[in-house]
Amino acid sequence: MKKEIHPNNYRPVVFKDMSNEEIFISRSTVNAKETIEIDGITYPLVKLEITSASHPFYTGKQKLVDTAGRVDKFMSRYGERNKKK
């Protein structure tokens, strides 16, 4: 393996799924603006929209999470196209 091509700043980071509030700790080099305290230890916090804990492929459940009204906006624009006159 080549030397000095991998980052040196790996550290524990908390990833939080915003759709179901599940968290997990993994090592990463990602920059985080927020922090969270778990069991008395402060970790950098990265918020995610979807993870394996909430993705329909992994959970087996079809669940629509619309956080910004995108589905309503799409339906108002394109929902009327397929209706017969």
Phi and psi restraints in degrees (range 20) as a CNS / XPLOR table:
assign (resid 1 and name C) (resid 2 and name N)
       (resid 2 and name CA) (resid 2 and name C) 1.0 -70.9 20.0 2
assign (resid 2 and name N) (resid 2 and name CA)
       (resid 2 and name C) (resid 3 and name N) 1.0 143.2 20.0 2
assign (resid 2 and name C) (resid 3 and name N)
       (resid 3 and name CA) (resid 3 and name C) 1.0 -87.4 20.0 2
assign (resid 3 and name N) (resid 3 and name CA)
       (resid 3 and name C) (resid 4 and name N) 1.0 150.9 20.0 2
assign (resid 3 and name C) (resid 4 and name N)
       (resid 4 and name CA) (resid 4 and name C) 1.0 62.8 20.0 2
assign (resid 4 and name N) (resid 4 and name CA)
       (resid 4 and name C) (resid 5 and name N) 1.0 28.9 20.0 2
assign (resid 4 and name C) (resid 5 and name N)
       (resid 5 and name CA) (resid 5 and name C) 1.0 -108.9 20.0 2
assign (resid 5 and name N) (resid 5 and name CA)
       (resid 5 and name C) (resid 6 and name N) 1.0 -11.5 20.0 2
assign (resid 5 and name C) (resid 6 and name N)
       (resid 6 and name CA) (resid 6 and name C) 1.0 -100.7 20.0 2
assign (resid 6 and name N) (resid 6 and name CA)
       (resid 6 and name C) (resid 7 and name N) 1.0 145.1 20.0 2
assign (resid 6 and name C) (resid 7 and name N)
       (resid 7 and name CA) (resid 7 and name C) 1.0 -65.1 20.0 2
assign (resid 7 and name N) (resid 7 and name CA)
       (resid 7 and name C) (resid 8 and name N) 1.0 150.4 20.0 2
assign (resid 7 and name C) (resid 8 and name N)
       (resid 8 and name CA) (resid 8 and name C) 1.0 -99.0 20.0 2
assign (resid 8 and name N) (resid 8 and name CA)
       (resid 8 and name C) (resid 9 and name N) 1.0 -6.7 20.0 2
assign (resid 8 and name C) (resid 9 and name N)
       (resid 9 and name CA) (resid 9 and name C) 1.0 -100.1 20.0 2
assign (resid 9 and name N) (resid 9 and name CA)
       (resid 9 and name C) (resid 10 and name N) 1.0 38.2 20.0 2
assign (resid 9 and name C) (resid 10 and name N)
       (resid 10 and name CA) (resid 10 and name C) 1.0 -66.7 20.0 2
assign (resid 10 and name N) (resid 10 and name CA)
       (resid 10 and name C) (resid 11 and name N) 1.0 135.9 20.0 2
assign (resid 10 and name C) (resid 11 and name N)
       (resid 11 and name CA) (resid 11 and name C) 1.0 -153.2 20.0 2
assign (resid 11 and name N) (resid 11 and name CA)
       (resid 11 and name C) (resid 12 and name N) 1.0 161.0 20.0 2
assign (resid 11 and name C) (resid 12 and name N)
       (resid 12 and name CA) (resid 12 and name C) 1.0 -67.0 20.0 2
assign (resid 12 and name N) (resid 12 and name CA)
       (resid 12 and name C) (resid 13 and name N) 1.0 134.3 20.0 2
assign (resid 12 and name C) (resid 13 and name N)
       (resid 13 and name CA) (resid 13 and name C) 1.0 -133.5 20.0 2
assign (resid 13 and name N) (resid 13 and name CA)
       (resid 13 and name C) (resid 14 and name N) 1.0 141.2 20.0 2
assign (resid 13 and name C) (resid 14 and name N)
       (resid 14 and name CA) (resid 14 and name C) 1.0 -94.1 20.0 2
assign (resid 14 and name N) (resid 14 and name CA)
       (resid 14 and name C) (resid 15 and name N) 1.0 127.5 20.0 2
assign (resid 14 and name C) (resid 15 and name N)
       (resid 15 and name CA) (resid 15 and name C) 1.0 -107.3 20.0 2
assign (resid 15 and name N) (resid 15 and name CA)
       (resid 15 and name C) (resid 16 and name N) 1.0 129.5 20.0 2
assign (resid 15 and name C) (resid 16 and name N)
       (resid 16 and name CA) (resid 16 and name C) 1.0 -120.2 20.0 2
assign (resid 16 and name N) (resid 16 and name CA)
       (resid 16 and name C) (resid 17 and name N) 1.0 124.5 20.0 2
assign (resid 16 and name C) (resid 17 and name N)
       (resid 17 and name CA) (resid 17 and name C) 1.0 -81.2 20.0 2
assign (resid 17 and name N) (resid 17 and name CA)
       (resid 17 and name C) (resid 18 and name N) 1.0 115.7 20.0 2
assign (resid 17 and name C) (resid 18 and name N)
       (resid 18 and name CA) (resid 18 and name C) 1.0 -75.6 20.0 2
assign (resid 18 and name N) (resid 18 and name CA)
       (resid 18 and name C) (resid 19 and name N) 1.0 -16.2 20.0 2
assign (resid 18 and name C) (resid 19 and name N)
       (resid 19 and name CA) (resid 19 and name C) 1.0 -82.0 20.0 2
assign (resid 19 and name N) (resid 19 and name CA)
       (resid 19 and name C) (resid 20 and name N) 1.0 -26.9 20.0 2
assign (resid 19 and name C) (resid 20 and name N)
       (resid 20 and name CA) (resid 20 and name C) 1.0 -134.3 20.0 2
assign (resid 20 and name N) (resid 20 and name CA)
       (resid 20 and name C) (resid 21 and name N) 1.0 10.5 20.0 2
assign (resid 20 and name C) (resid 21 and name N)
       (resid 21 and name CA) (resid 21 and name C) 1.0 63.9 20.0 2
assign (resid 21 and name N) (resid 21 and name CA)
       (resid 21 and name C) (resid 22 and name N) 1.0 15.7 20.0 2
assign (resid 21 and name C) (resid 22 and name N)
       (resid 22 and name CA) (resid 22 and name C) 1.0 -78.6 20.0 2
assign (resid 22 and name N) (resid 22 and name CA)
       (resid 22 and name C) (resid 23 and name N) 1.0 141.4 20.0 2
assign (resid 22 and name C) (resid 23 and name N)
       (resid 23 and name CA) (resid 23 and name C) 1.0 -124.2 20.0 2
assign (resid 23 and name N) (resid 23 and name CA)
       (resid 23 and name C) (resid 24 and name N) 1.0 152.5 20.0 2
assign (resid 23 and name C) (resid 24 and name N)
       (resid 24 and name CA) (resid 24 and name C) 1.0 -148.3 20.0 2
assign (resid 24 and name N) (resid 24 and name CA)
       (resid 24 and name C) (resid 25 and name N) 1.0 152.7 20.0 2
assign (resid 24 and name C) (resid 25 and name N)
       (resid 25 and name CA) (resid 25 and name C) 1.0 -108.8 20.0 2
assign (resid 25 and name N) (resid 25 and name CA)
       (resid 25 and name C) (resid 26 and name N) 1.0 130.9 20.0 2
assign (resid 25 and name C) (resid 26 and name N)
       (resid 26 and name CA) (resid 26 and name C) 1.0 -143.6 20.0 2
assign (resid 26 and name N) (resid 26 and name CA)
       (resid 26 and name C) (resid 27 and name N) 1.0 164.4 20.0 2
assign (resid 26 and name C) (resid 27 and name N)
       (resid 27 and name CA) (resid 27 and name C) 1.0 -88.7 20.0 2
assign (resid 27 and name N) (resid 27 and name CA)
       (resid 27 and name C) (resid 28 and name N) 1.0 137.3 20.0 2
assign (resid 27 and name C) (resid 28 and name N)
       (resid 28 and name CA) (resid 28 and name C) 1.0 -158.2 20.0 2
assign (resid 28 and name N) (resid 28 and name CA)
       (resid 28 and name C) (resid 29 and name N) 1.0 166.1 20.0 2
assign (resid 28 and name C) (resid 29 and name N)
       (resid 29 and name CA) (resid 29 and name C) 1.0 -110.0 20.0 2
assign (resid 29 and name N) (resid 29 and name CA)
       (resid 29 and name C) (resid 30 and name N) 1.0 6.1 20.0 2
assign (resid 29 and name C) (resid 30 and name N)
       (resid 30 and name CA) (resid 30 and name C) 1.0 -63.0 20.0 2
assign (resid 30 and name N) (resid 30 and name CA)
       (resid 30 and name C) (resid 31 and name N) 1.0 142.4 20.0 2
assign (resid 30 and name C) (resid 31 and name N)
       (resid 31 and name CA) (resid 31 and name C) 1.0 -81.7 20.0 2
assign (resid 31 and name N) (resid 31 and name CA)
       (resid 31 and name C) (resid 32 and name N) 1.0 133.4 20.0 2
assign (resid 31 and name C) (resid 32 and name N)
       (resid 32 and name CA) (resid 32 and name C) 1.0 -126.8 20.0 2
assign (resid 32 and name N) (resid 32 and name CA)
       (resid 32 and name C) (resid 33 and name N) 1.0 139.0 20.0 2
assign (resid 32 and name C) (resid 33 and name N)
       (resid 33 and name CA) (resid 33 and name C) 1.0 -91.5 20.0 2
assign (resid 33 and name N) (resid 33 and name CA)
       (resid 33 and name C) (resid 34 and name N) 1.0 -22.9 20.0 2
assign (resid 33 and name C) (resid 34 and name N)
       (resid 34 and name CA) (resid 34 and name C) 1.0 -110.6 20.0 2
assign (resid 34 and name N) (resid 34 and name CA)
       (resid 34 and name C) (resid 35 and name N) 1.0 163.3 20.0 2
assign (resid 34 and name C) (resid 35 and name N)
       (resid 35 and name CA) (resid 35 and name C) 1.0 -130.4 20.0 2
assign (resid 35 and name N) (resid 35 and name CA)
       (resid 35 and name C) (resid 36 and name N) 1.0 162.2 20.0 2
assign (resid 35 and name C) (resid 36 and name N)
       (resid 36 and name CA) (resid 36 and name C) 1.0 -143.7 20.0 2
assign (resid 36 and name N) (resid 36 and name CA)
       (resid 36 and name C) (resid 37 and name N) 1.0 146.4 20.0 2
assign (resid 36 and name C) (resid 37 and name N)
       (resid 37 and name CA) (resid 37 and name C) 1.0 -105.5 20.0 2
assign (resid 37 and name N) (resid 37 and name CA)
       (resid 37 and name C) (resid 38 and name N) 1.0 125.0 20.0 2
assign (resid 37 and name C) (resid 38 and name N)
       (resid 38 and name CA) (resid 38 and name C) 1.0 -129.3 20.0 2
assign (resid 38 and name N) (resid 38 and name CA)
       (resid 38 and name C) (resid 39 and name N) 1.0 122.8 20.0 2
assign (resid 38 and name C) (resid 39 and name N)
       (resid 39 and name CA) (resid 39 and name C) 1.0 53.4 20.0 2
assign (resid 39 and name N) (resid 39 and name CA)
       (resid 39 and name C) (resid 40 and name N) 1.0 38.5 20.0 2
assign (resid 39 and name C) (resid 40 and name N)
       (resid 40 and name CA) (resid 40 and name C) 1.0 81.7 20.0 2
assign (resid 40 and name N) (resid 40 and name CA)
       (resid 40 and name C) (resid 41 and name N) 1.0 2.3 20.0 2
assign (resid 40 and name C) (resid 41 and name N)
       (resid 41 and name CA) (resid 41 and name C) 1.0 -113.8 20.0 2
assign (resid 41 and name N) (resid 41 and name CA)
       (resid 41 and name C) (resid 42 and name N) 1.0 133.4 20.0 2
assign (resid 41 and name C) (resid 42 and name N)
       (resid 42 and name CA) (resid 42 and name C) 1.0 -92.8 20.0 2
assign (resid 42 and name N) (resid 42 and name CA)
       (resid 42 and name C) (resid 43 and name N) 1.0 126.9 20.0 2
assign (resid 42 and name C) (resid 43 and name N)
       (resid 43 and name CA) (resid 43 and name C) 1.0 -121.0 20.0 2
assign (resid 43 and name N) (resid 43 and name CA)
       (resid 43 and name C) (resid 44 and name N) 1.0 153.5 20.0 2
assign (resid 43 and name C) (resid 44 and name N)
       (resid 44 and name CA) (resid 44 and name C) 1.0 -66.7 20.0 2
assign (resid 44 and name N) (resid 44 and name CA)
       (resid 44 and name C) (resid 45 and name N) 1.0 145.0 20.0 2
assign (resid 44 and name C) (resid 45 and name N)
       (resid 45 and name CA) (resid 45 and name C) 1.0 -116.2 20.0 2
assign (resid 45 and name N) (resid 45 and name CA)
       (resid 45 and name C) (resid 46 and name N) 1.0 129.5 20.0 2
assign (resid 45 and name C) (resid 46 and name N)
       (resid 46 and name CA) (resid 46 and name C) 1.0 -119.6 20.0 2
assign (resid 46 and name N) (resid 46 and name CA)
       (resid 46 and name C) (resid 47 and name N) 1.0 122.4 20.0 2
assign (resid 46 and name C) (resid 47 and name N)
       (resid 47 and name CA) (resid 47 and name C) 1.0 -94.4 20.0 2
assign (resid 47 and name N) (resid 47 and name CA)
       (resid 47 and name C) (resid 48 and name N) 1.0 133.3 20.0 2
assign (resid 47 and name C) (resid 48 and name N)
       (resid 48 and name CA) (resid 48 and name C) 1.0 -121.1 20.0 2
assign (resid 48 and name N) (resid 48 and name CA)
       (resid 48 and name C) (resid 49 and name N) 1.0 146.8 20.0 2
assign (resid 48 and name C) (resid 49 and name N)
       (resid 49 and name CA) (resid 49 and name C) 1.0 -75.1 20.0 2
assign (resid 49 and name N) (resid 49 and name CA)
       (resid 49 and name C) (resid 50 and name N) 1.0 -37.6 20.0 2
assign (resid 49 and name C) (resid 50 and name N)
       (resid 50 and name CA) (resid 50 and name C) 1.0 -148.4 20.0 2
assign (resid 50 and name N) (resid 50 and name CA)
       (resid 50 and name C) (resid 51 and name N) 1.0 140.7 20.0 2
assign (resid 50 and name C) (resid 51 and name N)
       (resid 51 and name CA) (resid 51 and name C) 1.0 -135.4 20.0 2
assign (resid 51 and name N) (resid 51 and name CA)
       (resid 51 and name C) (resid 52 and name N) 1.0 -174.7 20.0 2
assign (resid 51 and name C) (resid 52 and name N)
       (resid 52 and name CA) (resid 52 and name C) 1.0 -65.9 20.0 2
assign (resid 52 and name N) (resid 52 and name CA)
       (resid 52 and name C) (resid 53 and name N) 1.0 -18.8 20.0 2
assign (resid 52 and name C) (resid 53 and name N)
       (resid 53 and name CA) (resid 53 and name C) 1.0 -75.8 20.0 2
assign (resid 53 and name N) (resid 53 and name CA)
       (resid 53 and name C) (resid 54 and name N) 1.0 -18.6 20.0 2
assign (resid 53 and name C) (resid 54 and name N)
       (resid 54 and name CA) (resid 54 and name C) 1.0 -126.0 20.0 2
assign (resid 54 and name N) (resid 54 and name CA)
       (resid 54 and name C) (resid 55 and name N) 1.0 -6.1 20.0 2
assign (resid 54 and name C) (resid 55 and name N)
       (resid 55 and name CA) (resid 55 and name C) 1.0 -74.6 20.0 2
assign (resid 55 and name N) (resid 55 and name CA)
       (resid 55 and name C) (resid 56 and name N) 1.0 133.4 20.0 2
assign (resid 55 and name C) (resid 56 and name N)
       (resid 56 and name CA) (resid 56 and name C) 1.0 -58.2 20.0 2
assign (resid 56 and name N) (resid 56 and name CA)
       (resid 56 and name C) (resid 57 and name N) 1.0 -31.2 20.0 2
assign (resid 56 and name C) (resid 57 and name N)
       (resid 57 and name CA) (resid 57 and name C) 1.0 -62.5 20.0 2
assign (resid 57 and name N) (resid 57 and name CA)
       (resid 57 and name C) (resid 58 and name N) 1.0 -40.3 20.0 2
assign (resid 57 and name C) (resid 58 and name N)
       (resid 58 and name CA) (resid 58 and name C) 1.0 -86.0 20.0 2
assign (resid 58 and name N) (resid 58 and name CA)
       (resid 58 and name C) (resid 59 and name N) 1.0 -31.3 20.0 2
assign (resid 58 and name C) (resid 59 and name N)
       (resid 59 and name CA) (resid 59 and name C) 1.0 -89.1 20.0 2
assign (resid 59 and name N) (resid 59 and name CA)
       (resid 59 and name C) (resid 60 and name N) 1.0 -23.6 20.0 2
assign (resid 59 and name C) (resid 60 and name N)
       (resid 60 and name CA) (resid 60 and name C) 1.0 79.2 20.0 2
assign (resid 60 and name N) (resid 60 and name CA)
       (resid 60 and name C) (resid 61 and name N) 1.0 6.4 20.0 2
assign (resid 60 and name C) (resid 61 and name N)
       (resid 61 and name CA) (resid 61 and name C) 1.0 -113.4 20.0 2
assign (resid 61 and name N) (resid 61 and name CA)
       (resid 61 and name C) (resid 62 and name N) 1.0 138.8 20.0 2
assign (resid 61 and name C) (resid 62 and name N)
       (resid 62 and name CA) (resid 62 and name C) 1.0 -90.3 20.0 2
assign (resid 62 and name N) (resid 62 and name CA)
       (resid 62 and name C) (resid 63 and name N) 1.0 111.8 20.0 2
assign (resid 62 and name C) (resid 63 and name N)
       (resid 63 and name CA) (resid 63 and name C) 1.0 -134.5 20.0 2
assign (resid 63 and name N) (resid 63 and name CA)
       (resid 63 and name C) (resid 64 and name N) 1.0 125.6 20.0 2
assign (resid 63 and name C) (resid 64 and name N)
       (resid 64 and name CA) (resid 64 and name C) 1.0 -99.4 20.0 2
assign (resid 64 and name N) (resid 64 and name CA)
       (resid 64 and name C) (resid 65 and name N) 1.0 116.3 20.0 2
assign (resid 64 and name C) (resid 65 and name N)
       (resid 65 and name CA) (resid 65 and name C) 1.0 -109.1 20.0 2
assign (resid 65 and name N) (resid 65 and name CA)
       (resid 65 and name C) (resid 66 and name N) 1.0 112.9 20.0 2
assign (resid 65 and name C) (resid 66 and name N)
       (resid 66 and name CA) (resid 66 and name C) 1.0 -115.6 20.0 2
assign (resid 66 and name N) (resid 66 and name CA)
       (resid 66 and name C) (resid 67 and name N) 1.0 100.7 20.0 2
assign (resid 66 and name C) (resid 67 and name N)
       (resid 67 and name CA) (resid 67 and name C) 1.0 -90.5 20.0 2
assign (resid 67 and name N) (resid 67 and name CA)
       (resid 67 and name C) (resid 68 and name N) 1.0 -17.9 20.0 2
assign (resid 67 and name C) (resid 68 and name N)
       (resid 68 and name CA) (resid 68 and name C) 1.0 -128.1 20.0 2
assign (resid 68 and name N) (resid 68 and name CA)
       (resid 68 and name C) (resid 69 and name N) 1.0 17.0 20.0 2
assign (resid 68 and name C) (resid 69 and name N)
       (resid 69 and name CA) (resid 69 and name C) 1.0 72.3 20.0 2
assign (resid 69 and name N) (resid 69 and name CA)
       (resid 69 and name C) (resid 70 and name N) 1.0 21.4 20.0 2
assign (resid 69 and name C) (resid 70 and name N)
       (resid 70 and name CA) (resid 70 and name C) 1.0 -68.0 20.0 2
assign (resid 70 and name N) (resid 70 and name CA)
       (resid 70 and name C) (resid 71 and name N) 1.0 -35.1 20.0 2
assign (resid 70 and name C) (resid 71 and name N)
       (resid 71 and name CA) (resid 71 and name C) 1.0 -67.3 20.0 2
assign (resid 71 and name N) (resid 71 and name CA)
       (resid 71 and name C) (resid 72 and name N) 1.0 -43.9 20.0 2
assign (resid 71 and name C) (resid 72 and name N)
       (resid 72 and name CA) (resid 72 and name C) 1.0 -62.7 20.0 2
assign (resid 72 and name N) (resid 72 and name CA)
       (resid 72 and name C) (resid 73 and name N) 1.0 -40.4 20.0 2
assign (resid 72 and name C) (resid 73 and name N)
       (resid 73 and name CA) (resid 73 and name C) 1.0 -64.1 20.0 2
assign (resid 73 and name N) (resid 73 and name CA)
       (resid 73 and name C) (resid 74 and name N) 1.0 -42.7 20.0 2
assign (resid 73 and name C) (resid 74 and name N)
       (resid 74 and name CA) (resid 74 and name C) 1.0 -63.7 20.0 2
assign (resid 74 and name N) (resid 74 and name CA)
       (resid 74 and name C) (resid 75 and name N) 1.0 -45.5 20.0 2
assign (resid 74 and name C) (resid 75 and name N)
       (resid 75 and name CA) (resid 75 and name C) 1.0 -65.1 20.0 2
assign (resid 75 and name N) (resid 75 and name CA)
       (resid 75 and name C) (resid 76 and name N) 1.0 -35.4 20.0 2
assign (resid 75 and name C) (resid 76 and name N)
       (resid 76 and name CA) (resid 76 and name C) 1.0 -69.2 20.0 2
assign (resid 76 and name N) (resid 76 and name CA)
       (resid 76 and name C) (resid 77 and name N) 1.0 -30.1 20.0 2
assign (resid 76 and name C) (resid 77 and name N)
       (resid 77 and name CA) (resid 77 and name C) 1.0 -82.7 20.0 2
assign (resid 77 and name N) (resid 77 and name CA)
       (resid 77 and name C) (resid 78 and name N) 1.0 -48.0 20.0 2
assign (resid 77 and name C) (resid 78 and name N)
       (resid 78 and name CA) (resid 78 and name C) 1.0 -116.7 20.0 2
assign (resid 78 and name N) (resid 78 and name CA)
       (resid 78 and name C) (resid 79 and name N) 1.0 -3.5 20.0 2
assign (resid 78 and name C) (resid 79 and name N)
       (resid 79 and name CA) (resid 79 and name C) 1.0 -67.5 20.0 2
assign (resid 79 and name N) (resid 79 and name CA)
       (resid 79 and name C) (resid 80 and name N) 1.0 -26.4 20.0 2
assign (resid 79 and name C) (resid 80 and name N)
       (resid 80 and name CA) (resid 80 and name C) 1.0 -86.7 20.0 2
assign (resid 80 and name N) (resid 80 and name CA)
       (resid 80 and name C) (resid 81 and name N) 1.0 -7.0 20.0 2
assign (resid 80 and name C) (resid 81 and name N)
       (resid 81 and name CA) (resid 81 and name C) 1.0 -64.2 20.0 2
assign (resid 81 and name N) (resid 81 and name CA)
       (resid 81 and name C) (resid 82 and name N) 1.0 -40.7 20.0 2
assign (resid 81 and name C) (resid 82 and name N)
       (resid 82 and name CA) (resid 82 and name C) 1.0 -88.9 20.0 2
assign (resid 82 and name N) (resid 82 and name CA)
       (resid 82 and name C) (resid 83 and name N) 1.0 -2.2 20.0 2
assign (resid 82 and name C) (resid 83 and name N)
       (resid 83 and name CA) (resid 83 and name C) 1.0 -75.3 20.0 2
assign (resid 83 and name N) (resid 83 and name CA)
       (resid 83 and name C) (resid 84 and name N) 1.0 136.1 20.0 2
assign (resid 83 and name C) (resid 84 and name N)
       (resid 84 and name CA) (resid 84 and name C) 1.0 -79.6 20.0 2
assign (resid 84 and name N) (resid 84 and name CA)
       (resid 84 and name C) (resid 85 and name N) 1.0 142.9 20.0 2
